[in-house]
Amino acid sequence: MPKRVTKAIFPVAGMGTRFLPATKSVPKEIMTLVDRPLIQYAIDEARAAGIKEFIFVTSRGKGALEDYFDHAPQLEQELRKKGKTELLETLQNTNMESGAIAYIRQHRALGLGHAVWCARRLIAKEPFAVILPDDVIAAEKPCLQQMVEAYEETGGNMVAAMEVPAEQASSYGMLDVAEDMGQMVKVKGMVEKPKSEDAPSNLAVIGRYILAPTVLQNLNQIKSGSGGEIQLTDAIANEIEQDRNVYGYRFKGQRFDCGSKSGFLQATVAFGLAREDLREDLSAYLESISAADKAAQ
Ligand code: G1P
């Protein structure tokens, strides 16, 4: 059985320019889906998968992100005094064990591969997970947990995979499939953001990875690729060249691209509708606007 995956890297150094002006002072990862920051969804997913060490690759201006993970004893005391036990519990569920989080700075925006490489000394010789918090996945069993369970059988490297329309290939890392086993595919190549006519399949990489430590060694040698950046996709593809396995895992769940405004809004609606305390109001509102829309046509 492969070594347990207990460490996860969260690349959060991006400037989030697509969300300006909000991201002028608020890190994108702190923006809220309903009432929880984006990063909280990623952390909860990692915890469910058995992750114990959380490594954030940050950059200048991400102070609010570090503060978010501090305990808030004063606030807790206040809620306790007022008997607001439910809120207290919500707050305490975000508390992290002392020493469980590490922050590493990515000094220059050289790409996702470079961001992951910045965490190399904290990973050393173990397999590790990478979670891109922009990709929010609603699932009965959290996506990374599904992958960890599959990985316990396969070892090697595993990326979350999802079919996308051909014209969207240029937004993703795309898989070249050697063997399709249904839930999983064995991968024989990977291309970062190809033109749609050059995409080897319609299976795209989504932001969940379980990687062998050798990927970090590959990153030592990788030159800049697509978009002039050091690509994680290229370092994983290198694994195949060195006869190590890479699998694509078709996760069960719905993925939202919270790196885009439209994806963020869709996630907000979906997560709002999934909440018992909001469902009735929100769906009544959505029905009313869609009825008004039809009437106007
Ligand atoms: C990154 C990866 C890409 C992957 C995507 C998933 O791209 O480089 O391979 O398909 O995340 O969201 P980005 O969206 O950061 O440009």
py3Dmol code that shows the C-alpha trace and the ligand (Angstrom):
import py3Dmol

protein = """\
ATOM      1  CA  MET A   1       0.000   0.000   0.000  1.00  0.00           C
ATOM      2  CA  PRO A   2       1.364   3.476  -0.839  1.00  0.00           C
ATOM      3  CA  LYS A   3       2.347   5.873   1.927  1.00  0.00           C
ATOM      4  CA  ARG A   4      -0.528   7.842   3.450  1.00  0.00           C
ATOM      5  CA  VAL A   5      -1.150  11.307   2.075  1.00  0.00           C
ATOM      6  CA  THR A   6      -1.050  13.709   5.022  1.00  0.00           C
ATOM      7  CA  LYS A   7       0.249  16.930   3.465  1.00  0.00           C
ATOM      8  CA  ALA A   8      -1.483  19.283   1.082  1.00  0.00           C
ATOM      9  CA  ILE A   9      -0.263  22.331  -0.782  1.00  0.00           C
ATOM     10  CA  PHE A  10      -2.652  25.206  -1.420  1.00  0.00           C
ATOM     11  CA  PRO A  11      -1.272  27.572  -4.057  1.00  0.00           C
ATOM     12  CA  VAL A  12      -2.838  30.918  -3.104  1.00  0.00           C
ATOM     13  CA  ALA A  13      -0.288  33.409  -4.375  1.00  0.00           C
ATOM     14  CA  GLY A  14      -2.359  34.609  -7.355  1.00  0.00           C
ATOM     15  CA  MET A  15      -3.357  38.263  -7.467  1.00  0.00           C
ATOM     16  CA  GLY A  16      -6.961  37.525  -8.374  1.00  0.00           C
ATOM     17  CA  THR A  17      -7.076  40.338 -10.910  1.00  0.00           C
ATOM     18  CA  ARG A  18     -10.274  38.958 -12.405  1.00  0.00           C
ATOM     19  CA  PHE A  19     -12.016  40.021  -9.225  1.00  0.00           C
ATOM     20  CA  LEU A  20     -10.757  43.581  -9.090  1.00  0.00           C
ATOM     21  CA  PRO A  21     -11.583  45.906  -7.453  1.00  0.00           C
ATOM     22  CA  ALA A  22     -12.560  43.478  -4.617  1.00  0.00           C
ATOM     23  CA  THR A  23      -9.111  41.869  -4.633  1.00  0.00           C
ATOM     24  CA  LYS A  24      -7.437  45.236  -4.168  1.00  0.00           C
ATOM     25  CA  SER A  25      -7.633  44.598  -0.434  1.00  0.00           C
ATOM     26  CA  VAL A  26      -9.250  41.158  -0.002  1.00  0.00           C
ATOM     27  CA  PRO A  27      -7.403  38.031  -1.091  1.00  0.00           C
ATOM     28  CA  LYS A  28      -9.563  36.100  -3.543  1.00  0.00           C
ATOM     29  CA  GLU A  29      -9.467  33.049  -1.271  1.00  0.00           C
ATOM     30  CA  ILE A  30     -11.237  35.023   1.456  1.00  0.00           C
ATOM     31  CA  MET A  31     -14.149  35.937  -0.787  1.00  0.00           C
ATOM     32  CA  THR A  32     -17.242  34.229   0.510  1.00  0.00           C
ATOM     33  CA  LEU A  33     -19.443  31.560  -0.950  1.00  0.00           C
ATOM     34  CA  VAL A  34     -22.621  32.074   1.087  1.00  0.00           C
ATOM     35  CA  ASP A  35     -20.919  32.668   4.447  1.00  0.00           C
ATOM     36  CA  ARG A  36     -17.626  30.828   4.248  1.00  0.00           C
ATOM     37  CA  PRO A  37     -14.475  31.948   2.508  1.00  0.00           C
ATOM     38  CA  LEU A  38     -13.443  29.980  -0.548  1.00  0.00           C
ATOM     39  CA  ILE A  39     -10.398  28.629   1.288  1.00  0.00           C
ATOM     40  CA  GLN A  40     -12.557  27.079   4.006  1.00  0.00           C
ATOM     41  CA  TYR A  41     -14.157  24.749   1.466  1.00  0.00           C
ATOM     42  CA  ALA A  42     -10.697  23.612   0.360  1.00  0.00           C
ATOM     43  CA  ILE A  43      -9.539  23.089   3.943  1.00  0.00           C
ATOM     44  CA  ASP A  44     -12.644  21.092   4.863  1.00  0.00           C
ATOM     45  CA  GLU A  45     -12.175  18.904   1.812  1.00  0.00           C
ATOM     46  CA  ALA A  46      -8.535  18.295   2.727  1.00  0.00           C
ATOM     47  CA  ARG A  47      -9.415  17.425   6.321  1.00  0.00           C
ATOM     48  CA  ALA A  48     -12.052  14.940   5.167  1.00  0.00           C
ATOM     49  CA  ALA A  49      -9.340  13.255   3.090  1.00  0.00           C
ATOM     50  CA  GLY A  50      -7.070  12.834   6.125  1.00  0.00           C
ATOM     51  CA  ILE A  51      -4.723  15.766   5.510  1.00  0.00           C
ATOM     52  CA  LYS A  52      -2.921  16.872   8.667  1.00  0.00           C
ATOM     53  CA  GLU A  53      -0.450  19.456   7.365  1.00  0.00           C
ATOM     54  CA  PHE A  54      -1.602  22.411   5.320  1.00  0.00           C
ATOM     55  CA  ILE A  55       0.962  24.323   3.301  1.00  0.00           C
ATOM     56  CA  PHE A  56      -0.070  27.648   1.839  1.00  0.00           C
ATOM     57  CA  VAL A  57       2.030  29.158  -0.910  1.00  0.00           C
ATOM     58  CA  THR A  58       1.227  32.838  -0.555  1.00  0.00           C
ATOM     59  CA  SER A  59       2.451  36.196  -1.763  1.00  0.00           C
ATOM     60  CA  ARG A  60       2.434  39.827  -0.690  1.00  0.00           C
ATOM     61  CA  GLY A  61      -0.985  41.086   0.393  1.00  0.00           C
ATOM     62  CA  LYS A  62      -2.322  37.785   1.699  1.00  0.00           C
ATOM     63  CA  GLY A  63      -2.241  38.792   5.368  1.00  0.00           C
ATOM     64  CA  ALA A  64      -6.016  38.454   5.725  1.00  0.00           C
ATOM     65  CA  LEU A  65      -5.684  34.817   4.754  1.00  0.00           C
ATOM     66  CA  GLU A  66      -3.201  34.140   7.563  1.00  0.00           C
ATOM     67  CA  ASP A  67      -5.377  36.035  10.040  1.00  0.00           C
ATOM     68  CA  TYR A  68      -8.405  34.021   9.052  1.00  0.00           C
ATOM     69  CA  PHE A  69      -6.812  30.865  10.424  1.00  0.00           C
ATOM     70  CA  ASP A  70      -5.934  32.385  13.764  1.00  0.00           C
ATOM     71  CA  HIS A  71      -8.091  31.352  16.693  1.00  0.00           C
ATOM     72  CA  ALA A  72     -10.407  34.117  17.872  1.00  0.00           C
ATOM     73  CA  PRO A  73     -10.566  33.671  21.674  1.00  0.00           C
ATOM     74  CA  GLN A  74     -12.267  37.008  22.312  1.00  0.00           C
ATOM     75  CA  LEU A  75     -14.985  36.362  19.805  1.00  0.00           C
ATOM     76  CA  GLU A  76     -15.429  32.837  21.162  1.00  0.00           C
ATOM     77  CA  GLN A  77     -15.763  34.171  24.698  1.00  0.00           C
ATOM     78  CA  GLU A  78     -18.322  36.717  23.606  1.00  0.00           C
ATOM     79  CA  LEU A  79     -20.438  34.092  21.863  1.00  0.00           C
ATOM     80  CA  ARG A  80     -20.151  31.774  24.856  1.00  0.00           C
ATOM     81  CA  LYS A  81     -21.281  34.541  27.201  1.00  0.00           C
ATOM     82  CA  LYS A  82     -24.285  35.249  25.014  1.00  0.00           C
ATOM     83  CA  GLY A  83     -25.149  31.561  24.801  1.00  0.00           C
ATOM     84  CA  LYS A  84     -24.777  31.510  21.000  1.00  0.00           C
ATOM     85  CA  THR A  85     -23.638  27.927  20.936  1.00  0.00           C
ATOM     86  CA  GLU A  86     -24.382  27.263  17.281  1.00  0.00           C
ATOM     87  CA  LEU A  87     -22.308  30.208  16.106  1.00  0.00           C
ATOM     88  CA  LEU A  88     -19.585  29.241  18.560  1.00  0.00           C
ATOM     89  CA  GLU A  89     -19.478  25.793  17.057  1.00  0.00           C
ATOM     90  CA  THR A  90     -19.339  27.222  13.514  1.00  0.00           C
ATOM     91  CA  LEU A  91     -16.424  29.370  14.555  1.00  0.00           C
ATOM     92  CA  GLN A  92     -14.598  26.592  16.379  1.00  0.00           C
ATOM     93  CA  ASN A  93     -14.921  24.287  13.379  1.00  0.00           C
ATOM     94  CA  THR A  94     -12.591  26.620  11.520  1.00  0.00           C
ATOM     95  CA  ASN A  95      -9.873  26.370  14.198  1.00  0.00           C
ATOM     96  CA  MET A  96      -6.742  24.628  13.068  1.00  0.00           C
ATOM     97  CA  GLU A  97      -4.398  22.666  15.282  1.00  0.00           C
ATOM     98  CA  SER A  98      -1.331  24.667  16.333  1.00  0.00           C
ATOM     99  CA  GLY A  99       1.495  24.047  13.918  1.00  0.00           C
ATOM    100  CA  ALA A 100      -0.731  22.429  11.312  1.00  0.00           C
ATOM    101  CA  ILE A 101      -0.398  25.332   8.900  1.00  0.00           C
ATOM    102  CA  ALA A 102       2.733  26.575   7.200  1.00  0.00           C
ATOM    103  CA  TYR A 103       3.054  29.601   4.964  1.00  0.00           C
ATOM    104  CA  ILE A 104       5.662  29.842   2.244  1.00  0.00           C
ATOM    105  CA  ARG A 105       6.111  32.896   0.071  1.00  0.00           C
ATOM    106  CA  GLN A 106       6.306  32.628  -3.672  1.00  0.00           C
ATOM    107  CA  HIS A 107       8.450  35.646  -4.411  1.00  0.00           C
ATOM    108  CA  ARG A 108       7.741  35.791  -8.119  1.00  0.00           C
ATOM    109  CA  ALA A 109       4.660  34.751 -10.049  1.00  0.00           C
ATOM    110  CA  LEU A 110       6.357  32.109 -12.183  1.00  0.00           C
ATOM    111  CA  GLY A 111       3.451  29.683 -12.476  1.00  0.00           C
ATOM    112  CA  LEU A 112       1.655  26.872 -10.670  1.00  0.00           C
ATOM    113  CA  GLY A 113       4.592  24.474 -10.990  1.00  0.00           C
ATOM    114  CA  HIS A 114       6.868  27.026  -9.395  1.00  0.00           C
ATOM    115  CA  ALA A 115       4.382  27.649  -6.575  1.00  0.00           C
ATOM    116  CA  VAL A 116       4.308  23.928  -5.744  1.00  0.00           C
ATOM    117  CA  TRP A 117       8.101  23.719  -5.996  1.00  0.00           C
ATOM    118  CA  CYS A 118       8.374  26.511  -3.388  1.00  0.00           C
ATOM    119  CA  ALA A 119       6.964  24.033  -0.840  1.00  0.00           C
ATOM    120  CA  ARG A 120       9.480  21.286  -1.656  1.00  0.00           C
ATOM    121  CA  ARG A 121      11.349  21.371   1.653  1.00  0.00           C
ATOM    122  CA  LEU A 122       8.164  20.827   3.614  1.00  0.00           C
ATOM    123  CA  ILE A 123       7.229  17.808   1.538  1.00  0.00           C
ATOM    124  CA  ALA A 124      10.588  16.035   1.303  1.00  0.00           C
ATOM    125  CA  LYS A 125      10.007  12.372   0.437  1.00  0.00           C
ATOM    126  CA  GLU A 126       6.296  11.889   0.853  1.00  0.00           C
ATOM    127  CA  PRO A 127       3.366  11.825  -1.519  1.00  0.00           C
ATOM    128  CA  PHE A 128       1.335  15.007  -1.237  1.00  0.00           C
ATOM    129  CA  ALA A 129      -1.903  16.574  -2.382  1.00  0.00           C
ATOM    130  CA  VAL A 130      -2.372  19.851  -4.219  1.00  0.00           C
ATOM    131  CA  ILE A 131      -5.694  21.667  -3.990  1.00  0.00           C
ATOM    132  CA  LEU A 132      -6.520  24.682  -6.152  1.00  0.00           C
ATOM    133  CA  PRO A 133      -9.129  26.542  -4.076  1.00  0.00           C
ATOM    134  CA  ASP A 134     -10.616  28.170  -7.204  1.00  0.00           C
ATOM    135  CA  ASP A 135     -12.012  24.801  -8.187  1.00  0.00           C
ATOM    136  CA  VAL A 136     -14.847  24.228  -5.761  1.00  0.00           C
ATOM    137  CA  ILE A 137     -16.390  20.787  -5.952  1.00  0.00           C
ATOM    138  CA  ALA A 138     -19.775  19.963  -4.469  1.00  0.00           C
ATOM    139  CA  ALA A 139     -19.873  16.246  -3.797  1.00  0.00           C
ATOM    140  CA  GLU A 140     -21.459  13.766  -1.437  1.00  0.00           C
ATOM    141  CA  LYS A 141     -18.029  12.345  -0.682  1.00  0.00           C
ATOM    142  CA  PRO A 142     -15.472  15.166  -0.939  1.00  0.00           C
ATOM    143  CA  CYS A 143     -13.425  14.908  -4.131  1.00  0.00           C
ATOM    144  CA  LEU A 144      -9.989  14.547  -2.537  1.00  0.00           C
ATOM    145  CA  GLN A 145     -11.299  11.788  -0.284  1.00  0.00           C
ATOM    146  CA  GLN A 146     -12.572   9.903  -3.351  1.00  0.00           C
ATOM    147  CA  MET A 147      -9.127  10.279  -4.863  1.00  0.00           C
ATOM    148  CA  VAL A 148      -7.215   9.234  -1.739  1.00  0.00           C
ATOM    149  CA  GLU A 149      -9.280   6.050  -1.587  1.00  0.00           C
ATOM    150  CA  ALA A 150      -8.532   5.286  -5.233  1.00  0.00           C
ATOM    151  CA  TYR A 151      -4.866   6.197  -4.765  1.00  0.00           C
ATOM    152  CA  GLU A 152      -4.535   3.681  -1.927  1.00  0.00           C
ATOM    153  CA  GLU A 153      -5.074   1.015  -4.588  1.00  0.00           C
ATOM    154  CA  THR A 154      -2.963   2.523  -7.382  1.00  0.00           C
ATOM    155  CA  GLY A 155      -0.131   4.601  -5.885  1.00  0.00           C
ATOM    156  CA  GLY A 156       1.704   6.691  -8.471  1.00  0.00           C
ATOM    157  CA  ASN A 157       0.242  10.087  -9.367  1.00  0.00           C
ATOM    158  CA  MET A 158      -3.407  11.002  -9.686  1.00  0.00           C
ATOM    159  CA  VAL A 159      -5.188  14.064 -11.050  1.00  0.00           C
ATOM    160  CA  ALA A 160      -8.886  14.873 -10.884  1.00  0.00           C
ATOM    161  CA  ALA A 161     -10.385  14.697 -14.363  1.00  0.00           C
ATOM    162  CA  MET A 162     -13.533  15.921 -16.035  1.00  0.00           C
ATOM    163  CA  GLU A 163     -14.853  15.897 -19.598  1.00  0.00           C
ATOM    164  CA  VAL A 164     -15.004  19.394 -21.113  1.00  0.00           C
ATOM    165  CA  PRO A 165     -16.274  20.665 -24.493  1.00  0.00           C
ATOM    166  CA  ALA A 166     -13.492  20.749 -27.112  1.00  0.00           C
ATOM    167  CA  GLU A 167     -13.513  24.549 -27.346  1.00  0.00           C
ATOM    168  CA  GLN A 168     -12.579  24.795 -23.659  1.00  0.00           C
ATOM    169  CA  ALA A 169      -9.407  22.689 -23.927  1.00  0.00           C
ATOM    170  CA  SER A 170      -7.258  25.824 -24.033  1.00  0.00           C
ATOM    171  CA  SER A 171      -8.245  26.625 -20.432  1.00  0.00           C
ATOM    172  CA  TYR A 172      -7.013  23.350 -18.934  1.00  0.00           C
ATOM    173  CA  GLY A 173      -4.316  20.772 -18.676  1.00  0.00           C
ATOM    174  CA  MET A 174      -5.556  18.016 -21.025  1.00  0.00           C
ATOM    175  CA  LEU A 175      -4.960  14.268 -20.703  1.00  0.00           C
ATOM    176  CA  ASP A 176      -3.710  11.892 -23.346  1.00  0.00           C
ATOM    177  CA  VAL A 177      -5.388   8.623 -22.400  1.00  0.00           C
ATOM    178  CA  ALA A 178      -3.588   5.290 -22.704  1.00  0.00           C
ATOM    179  CA  GLU A 179      -6.335   3.164 -21.199  1.00  0.00           C
ATOM    180  CA  ASP A 180      -9.853   4.021 -20.095  1.00  0.00           C
ATOM    181  CA  MET A 181     -10.918   1.996 -17.075  1.00  0.00           C
ATOM    182  CA  GLY A 182     -14.151   3.888 -16.439  1.00  0.00           C
ATOM    183  CA  GLN A 183     -13.785   5.727 -13.167  1.00  0.00           C
ATOM    184  CA  MET A 184     -10.094   6.068 -13.869  1.00  0.00           C
ATOM    185  CA  VAL A 185      -7.925   6.462 -16.912  1.00  0.00           C
ATOM    186  CA  LYS A 186      -4.268   5.651 -17.284  1.00  0.00           C
ATOM    187  CA  VAL A 187      -2.508   8.644 -18.752  1.00  0.00           C
ATOM    188  CA  LYS A 188       0.249   8.553 -21.388  1.00  0.00           C
ATOM    189  CA  GLY A 189       0.736  12.291 -21.796  1.00  0.00           C
ATOM    190  CA  MET A 190      -0.447  15.683 -20.630  1.00  0.00           C
ATOM    191  CA  VAL A 191      -0.588  19.046 -22.406  1.00  0.00           C
ATOM    192  CA  GLU A 192      -1.145  22.389 -20.710  1.00  0.00           C
ATOM    193  CA  LYS A 193      -3.778  24.576 -22.393  1.00  0.00           C
ATOM    194  CA  PRO A 194      -3.568  23.196 -25.955  1.00  0.00           C
ATOM    195  CA  LYS A 195      -5.530  24.674 -28.854  1.00  0.00           C
ATOM    196  CA  SER A 196      -8.769  22.725 -29.174  1.00  0.00           C
ATOM    197  CA  GLU A 197      -7.560  20.999 -32.379  1.00  0.00           C
ATOM    198  CA  ASP A 198      -4.394  19.833 -30.580  1.00  0.00           C
ATOM    199  CA  ALA A 199      -6.113  18.452 -27.461  1.00  0.00           C
ATOM    200  CA  PRO A 200      -5.345  14.728 -27.104  1.00  0.00           C
ATOM    201  CA  SER A 201      -8.777  14.033 -25.538  1.00  0.00           C
ATOM    202  CA  ASN A 202     -11.648  15.902 -23.930  1.00  0.00           C
ATOM    203  CA  LEU A 203     -10.532  14.971 -20.408  1.00  0.00           C
ATOM    204  CA  ALA A 204      -9.358  18.017 -18.479  1.00  0.00           C
ATOM    205  CA  VAL A 205      -7.377  18.239 -15.256  1.00  0.00           C
ATOM    206  CA  ILE A 206      -9.325  19.831 -12.409  1.00  0.00           C
ATOM    207  CA  GLY A 207      -7.520  21.321  -9.411  1.00  0.00           C
ATOM    208  CA  ARG A 208      -7.000  18.244  -7.231  1.00  0.00           C
ATOM    209  CA  TYR A 209      -3.785  16.267  -7.396  1.00  0.00           C
ATOM    210  CA  ILE A 210      -2.075  13.495  -5.463  1.00  0.00           C
ATOM    211  CA  LEU A 211       1.564  13.514  -6.459  1.00  0.00           C
ATOM    212  CA  ALA A 212       4.725  11.553  -5.871  1.00  0.00           C
ATOM    213  CA  PRO A 213       7.646  13.515  -4.380  1.00  0.00           C
ATOM    214  CA  THR A 214       9.575  12.877  -7.622  1.00  0.00           C
ATOM    215  CA  VAL A 215       7.347  15.534  -9.234  1.00  0.00           C
ATOM    216  CA  LEU A 216       9.225  18.068  -7.109  1.00  0.00           C
ATOM    217  CA  GLN A 217      12.527  16.812  -8.504  1.00  0.00           C
ATOM    218  CA  ASN A 218      11.098  17.131 -12.009  1.00  0.00           C
ATOM    219  CA  LEU A 219      10.220  20.724 -11.200  1.00  0.00           C
ATOM    220  CA  ASN A 220      13.904  21.386 -10.474  1.00  0.00           C
ATOM    221  CA  GLN A 221      14.595  20.916 -14.155  1.00  0.00           C
ATOM    222  CA  ILE A 222      11.473  22.175 -15.832  1.00  0.00           C
ATOM    223  CA  LYS A 223      11.685  25.126 -18.167  1.00  0.00           C
ATOM    224  CA  SER A 224       8.838  27.540 -18.616  1.00  0.00           C
ATOM    225  CA  GLY A 225       6.052  26.154 -20.780  1.00  0.00           C
ATOM    226  CA  SER A 226       2.573  27.323 -21.726  1.00  0.00           C
ATOM    227  CA  GLY A 227       2.100  31.057 -21.120  1.00  0.00           C
ATOM    228  CA  GLY A 228       5.799  31.399 -20.227  1.00  0.00           C
ATOM    229  CA  GLU A 229       5.105  29.826 -16.815  1.00  0.00           C
ATOM    230  CA  ILE A 230       6.540  26.812 -15.033  1.00  0.00           C
ATOM    231  CA  GLN A 231       3.717  24.326 -15.359  1.00  0.00           C
ATOM    232  CA  LEU A 232       2.777  21.612 -12.886  1.00  0.00           C
ATOM    233  CA  THR A 233       1.258  19.731 -15.815  1.00  0.00           C
ATOM    234  CA  ASP A 234       4.696  19.421 -17.460  1.00  0.00           C
ATOM    235  CA  ALA A 235       6.275  18.096 -14.250  1.00  0.00           C
ATOM    236  CA  ILE A 236       3.557  15.448 -13.952  1.00  0.00           C
ATOM    237  CA  ALA A 237       3.937  14.523 -17.628  1.00  0.00           C
ATOM    238  CA  ASN A 238       7.644  13.975 -16.852  1.00  0.00           C
ATOM    239  CA  GLU A 239       6.635  11.207 -14.481  1.00  0.00           C
ATOM    240  CA  ILE A 240       5.264   9.233 -17.423  1.00  0.00           C
ATOM    241  CA  GLU A 241       8.520   9.669 -19.323  1.00  0.00           C
ATOM    242  CA  GLN A 242      10.277   8.157 -16.310  1.00  0.00           C
ATOM    243  CA  ASP A 243       7.920   5.163 -16.336  1.00  0.00           C
ATOM    244  CA  ARG A 244       5.932   6.191 -13.307  1.00  0.00           C
ATOM    245  CA  ASN A 245       2.154   5.992 -13.385  1.00  0.00           C
ATOM    246  CA  VAL A 246      -0.245   8.882 -13.776  1.00  0.00           C
ATOM    247  CA  TYR A 247      -3.977   8.334 -13.457  1.00  0.00           C
ATOM    248  CA  GLY A 248      -6.896  10.613 -14.205  1.00  0.00           C
ATOM    249  CA  TYR A 249      -9.748  10.165 -11.756  1.00  0.00           C
ATOM    250  CA  ARG A 250     -13.297  10.989 -12.874  1.00  0.00           C
ATOM    251  CA  PHE A 251     -14.627  12.326  -9.584  1.00  0.00           C
ATOM    252  CA  LYS A 252     -18.290  12.253  -8.648  1.00  0.00           C
ATOM    253  CA  GLY A 253     -19.516  15.762  -8.003  1.00  0.00           C
ATOM    254  CA  GLN A 254     -20.135  19.144  -9.521  1.00  0.00           C
ATOM    255  CA  ARG A 255     -17.219  21.453 -10.102  1.00  0.00           C
ATOM    256  CA  PHE A 256     -17.501  25.218 -10.082  1.00  0.00           C
ATOM    257  CA  ASP A 257     -14.835  27.428 -11.581  1.00  0.00           C
ATOM    258  CA  CYS A 258     -14.667  30.070  -8.871  1.00  0.00           C
ATOM    259  CA  GLY A 259     -11.758  31.685 -10.686  1.00  0.00           C
ATOM    260  CA  SER A 260     -14.386  33.216 -12.980  1.00  0.00           C
ATOM    261  CA  LYS A 261     -17.166  35.576 -11.960  1.00  0.00           C
ATOM    262  CA  SER A 262     -19.849  33.521 -13.600  1.00  0.00           C
ATOM    263  CA  GLY A 263     -18.589  30.319 -11.924  1.00  0.00           C
ATOM    264  CA  PHE A 264     -18.459  32.084  -8.577  1.00  0.00           C
ATOM    265  CA  LEU A 265     -22.053  33.276  -8.956  1.00  0.00           C
ATOM    266  CA  GLN A 266     -23.217  29.816  -9.992  1.00  0.00           C
ATOM    267  CA  ALA A 267     -21.496  28.297  -6.961  1.00  0.00           C
ATOM    268  CA  THR A 268     -23.121  30.899  -4.736  1.00  0.00           C
ATOM    269  CA  VAL A 269     -26.560  29.941  -6.008  1.00  0.00           C
ATOM    270  CA  ALA A 270     -25.885  26.198  -5.831  1.00  0.00           C
ATOM    271  CA  PHE A 271     -24.451  26.327  -2.305  1.00  0.00           C
ATOM    272  CA  GLY A 272     -27.234  28.688  -1.233  1.00  0.00           C
ATOM    273  CA  LEU A 273     -29.863  26.263  -2.536  1.00  0.00           C
ATOM    274  CA  ALA A 274     -28.122  23.407  -0.749  1.00  0.00           C
ATOM    275  CA  ARG A 275     -28.585  25.170   2.589  1.00  0.00           C
ATOM    276  CA  GLU A 276     -31.721  24.378   4.492  1.00  0.00           C
ATOM    277  CA  ASP A 277     -31.906  27.824   6.064  1.00  0.00           C
ATOM    278  CA  LEU A 278     -31.734  29.592   2.686  1.00  0.00           C
ATOM    279  CA  ARG A 279     -33.306  27.217   0.189  1.00  0.00           C
ATOM    280  CA  GLU A 280     -36.907  28.376   0.431  1.00  0.00           C
ATOM    281  CA  ASP A 281     -36.245  32.105   0.138  1.00  0.00           C
ATOM    282  CA  LEU A 282     -33.626  31.775  -2.548  1.00  0.00           C
ATOM    283  CA  SER A 283     -35.564  29.398  -4.777  1.00  0.00           C
ATOM    284  CA  ALA A 284     -38.709  31.547  -4.464  1.00  0.00           C
ATOM    285  CA  TYR A 285     -36.635  34.521  -5.585  1.00  0.00           C
ATOM    286  CA  LEU A 286     -35.078  32.616  -8.502  1.00  0.00           C
ATOM    287  CA  GLU A 287     -38.503  31.409  -9.627  1.00  0.00           C
ATOM    288  CA  SER A 288     -39.896  34.925  -9.431  1.00  0.00           C
ATOM    289  CA  ILE A 289     -37.167  36.424 -11.581  1.00  0.00           C
ATOM    290  CA  SER A 290     -37.346  33.666 -14.145  1.00  0.00           C
ATOM    291  CA  ALA A 291     -41.155  34.106 -14.320  1.00  0.00           C
ATOM    292  CA  ALA A 292     -40.716  37.869 -14.722  1.00  0.00           C
ATOM    293  CA  ASP A 293     -38.155  37.207 -17.448  1.00  0.00           C
ATOM    294  CA  LYS A 294     -40.552  34.946 -19.366  1.00  0.00           C
ATOM    295  CA  ALA A 295     -43.396  37.445 -19.003  1.00  0.00           C
ATOM    296  CA  ALA A 296     -41.190  40.175 -20.458  1.00  0.00           C
ATOM    297  CA  GLN A 297     -40.375  38.099 -23.560  1.00  0.00           C
TER     298      GLN A 297
END
"""
ligand_1 = """\
16
G1P
C -4.534 25.240 -13.621
C -3.664 24.148 -14.241
C -4.460 23.403 -15.318
C -5.763 22.873 -14.743
C -6.560 24.026 -14.095
C -7.785 23.483 -13.377
O -4.741 26.245 -14.588
O -2.490 24.707 -14.776
O -3.691 22.326 -15.821
O -6.523 22.248 -15.753
O -5.766 24.742 -13.146
O -8.572 24.508 -12.871
P -5.269 27.724 -14.224
O -6.759 27.624 -14.192
O -4.698 28.063 -12.891
O -4.784 28.594 -15.329
"""
view = py3Dmol.view(width=600, height=400)
view.addModel(protein, "pdb")
view.setStyle({"model": 0}, {"cartoon": {"style": "trace"}})
view.addModel(ligand_1, "xyz")
view.setStyle({"model": 1}, {"stick": {}})
view.zoomTo()
view.show()
